[in-house]
């Protein structure tokens, strides 16, 4: 039991800078970067029951990008704590904003909360969606909508191509 709880709360002792491990790269790229469908597992701080789901993270670089594998690692750091989904969503977004100073950051988390499913209201099919939109994602409706539309696209089967990667007429930072 002790070993399990140490693992489930290991985010408290994790050092963000050590996890990022210098994986910040200077690059001339200012279009949206998205890592989606990041599985996470956490514990509700109120009931000590699990909540779990998927997190989608996007940012628009401002001269620097972060190693792609570091985004799921950041989600894990904040999920592996006694947590609220709302706080976790903001912590992921704020950490990316602080560490790489992008033009914008967007984080959407979807979660199933066992504290709602197996006790209390007992609604097994409900889930919660939280979002944090910073910079260009907050200030520019077109940028925000492009991100949300791209989340609707399903990932291709290996060897197949997307029919339409980006909706026509939508660009990352127009207007």
C-alpha positions as CSV (number, residue, x, y, z in Angstrom):
1,X,0.0,0.0,0.0
2,X,2.8,2.4,0.9
3,X,4.6,1.8,-2.4
4,X,1.4,2.4,-4.4
5,X,0.6,5.7,-2.6
6,X,4.2,6.8,-3.1
7,X,3.8,6.2,-6.8
8,X,0.4,7.8,-7.0
9,X,1.7,10.9,-5.3
10,X,5.1,11.0,-6.8
11,X,4.3,14.3,-8.6
12,X,5.0,16.1,-5.3
13,X,8.6,15.2,-5.3
14,X,9.1,15.5,-9.1
15,X,11.3,18.4,-10.3
16,X,9.9,20.0,-13.5
17,X,13.3,21.2,-14.6
18,X,14.8,17.8,-14.1
19,X,12.0,16.2,-16.1
20,X,12.4,18.8,-18.9
21,X,16.1,17.9,-18.8
22,X,17.1,20.8,-21.1
23,X,14.9,19.5,-23.9
24,X,14.2,23.0,-25.1
25,X,15.3,23.8,-28.7
26,X,15.6,27.0,-30.6
27,X,13.7,26.7,-33.9
28,X,12.1,29.0,-36.4
29,X,8.6,27.6,-36.1
30,X,5.5,29.5,-35.0
31,X,2.6,27.2,-35.9
32,X,0.5,25.2,-33.4
33,X,2.1,22.1,-31.8
34,X,-0.4,19.6,-30.3
35,X,0.1,16.5,-28.3
36,X,-3.3,14.9,-27.7
37,X,-4.8,11.9,-26.1
38,X,-2.3,11.9,-23.2
39,X,-3.7,9.4,-20.7
40,X,-3.6,10.4,-17.1
41,X,-4.6,8.9,-13.7
42,X,-5.0,10.9,-10.6
43,X,-6.6,10.9,-7.1
44,X,-9.3,13.3,-6.1
45,X,-8.1,15.3,-3.2
46,X,-11.5,15.4,-1.6
47,X,-12.4,11.7,-1.7
48,X,-9.1,9.9,-2.3
49,X,-10.8,8.1,-5.3
50,X,-9.3,8.0,-8.8
51,X,-10.1,10.2,-11.7
52,X,-8.7,9.5,-15.1
53,X,-8.9,10.5,-18.7
54,X,-7.1,12.2,-21.4
55,X,-5.3,15.5,-21.7
56,X,-4.7,17.5,-24.9
57,X,-1.8,20.1,-24.9
58,X,-1.1,22.7,-27.5
59,X,1.3,25.6,-27.7
60,X,2.4,28.1,-30.4
61,X,6.2,28.4,-30.2
62,X,8.0,31.7,-29.9
63,X,11.4,30.7,-31.0
64,X,11.7,27.6,-28.8
65,X,10.0,24.2,-28.7
66,X,10.0,21.6,-26.1
67,X,10.7,17.9,-26.7
68,X,7.4,16.3,-27.5
69,X,7.8,13.5,-24.9
70,X,8.1,16.2,-22.2
71,X,4.5,17.3,-22.5
72,X,3.1,13.9,-21.3
73,X,5.7,13.9,-18.6
74,X,4.4,17.3,-17.4
75,X,0.9,15.9,-17.3
76,X,2.1,13.0,-15.2
77,X,3.8,15.3,-12.7
78,X,0.6,17.1,-12.0
79,X,-1.7,14.1,-12.2
80,X,0.4,12.1,-9.7
81,X,-0.8,14.3,-6.8
82,X,-3.9,14.6,-4.7
83,X,-5.6,16.8,-7.2
84,X,-8.5,18.6,-8.7
85,X,-8.9,18.4,-12.5
86,X,-9.4,22.1,-12.7
87,X,-6.1,22.8,-10.9
88,X,-4.2,20.2,-12.9
89,X,-5.3,21.7,-16.2
90,X,-4.1,25.2,-15.1
91,X,-0.8,23.8,-13.7
92,X,0.1,22.1,-17.0
93,X,-0.7,25.3,-19.0
94,X,1.1,27.7,-16.6
95,X,4.2,25.5,-16.5
96,X,4.5,25.4,-20.3
97,X,3.9,29.2,-20.4
98,X,6.6,29.8,-17.8
99,X,9.2,27.4,-19.2
100,X,9.1,28.2,-22.9
101,X,7.3,31.6,-23.1
102,X,5.2,30.5,-26.1
103,X,2.8,32.8,-28.0
104,X,-0.1,30.8,-26.5
105,X,-0.9,27.6,-24.6
106,X,-4.1,25.5,-24.6
107,X,-4.8,22.5,-22.4
108,X,-8.0,20.5,-22.4
109,X,-8.5,17.6,-19.9
110,X,-11.4,15.1,-20.0
111,X,-11.9,13.0,-17.0
112,X,-14.1,10.4,-15.4
113,X,-14.3,10.8,-11.6
114,X,-15.0,7.7,-9.5
115,X,-16.1,10.0,-6.7
116,X,-19.1,10.9,-9.0
117,X,-19.6,7.4,-10.4
118,X,-19.4,5.1,-7.3
119,X,-20.6,7.4,-4.6
120,X,-22.5,10.6,-4.2
121,X,-24.5,11.3,-7.3
122,X,-23.7,7.9,-8.8
123,X,-23.6,8.9,-12.5
124,X,-21.4,6.4,-14.2
125,X,-21.5,7.9,-17.7
126,X,-20.7,11.5,-16.8
127,X,-17.3,13.0,-17.5
128,X,-15.8,16.4,-16.9
129,X,-14.0,18.7,-19.4
130,X,-11.7,21.5,-18.2
131,X,-9.7,23.9,-20.3
132,X,-7.0,26.5,-19.8
133,X,-6.4,28.9,-22.7
134,X,-3.5,31.4,-22.4
135,X,-2.0,34.0,-24.8
136,X,-3.1,33.6,-28.4
137,X,-5.6,30.8,-27.5
138,X,-7.4,33.2,-25.1
139,X,-7.1,36.3,-27.2
140,X,-7.7,34.9,-30.7
141,X,-11.0,33.1,-31.3
142,X,-9.8,31.6,-34.6
143,X,-6.7,30.1,-33.0
144,X,-8.8,28.7,-30.2
145,X,-11.3,27.2,-32.7
146,X,-8.5,25.7,-34.8
147,X,-7.2,23.9,-31.7
148,X,-10.7,22.7,-30.7
149,X,-11.4,21.5,-34.3
150,X,-8.1,19.6,-34.5
151,X,-9.1,17.8,-31.3
152,X,-12.1,16.4,-33.1
153,X,-10.0,14.7,-35.8
154,X,-9.3,11.1,-35.0
155,X,-5.8,9.8,-35.3
156,X,-5.1,7.9,-38.6
157,X,-4.3,4.2,-38.7
158,X,-0.6,3.7,-39.5
159,X,-0.1,4.0,-43.3
160,X,-3.3,6.1,-43.9
161,X,-3.3,9.8,-44.5
162,X,-5.6,12.5,-43.0
163,X,-8.2,13.6,-45.6
164,X,-8.0,17.2,-44.4
165,X,-5.5,18.1,-41.8
166,X,-6.7,21.7,-41.2
167,X,-10.1,23.2,-41.9
168,X,-10.0,25.4,-45.0
169,X,-9.3,29.1,-44.3
170,X,-8.1,28.6,-40.7
171,X,-4.6,29.7,-39.9
172,X,-2.9,29.8,-36.6
173,X,-2.5,33.5,-36.0
174,X,-4.5,35.3,-38.7
175,X,-6.3,38.3,-37.4
